[in-house]
């Protein structure tokens, strides 16, 4: 079981709690987690990745074991602690802004 923590706006959209558990077939990667998450919560399709290119959407970040995996290739294996379910895979809604 893989633990995934969703940001508030995606919790509302999916009607899921803050942390969901999913089963992942094969290696545990960003792609396999997002594929399983979208299969279980189809309303999330297109919110995390572009429908056509499957690239991460702007302002969405992925973290595992306190490391930012947002710019890693989607098939990069995630840490063993995430694969075992000891640590969650975090999906974070990033915020842009600056000084006025």
Order of alpha helices (4+ residues) and beta strands (2+ residues): beta-alpha-beta-alpha-beta-beta-alpha-beta
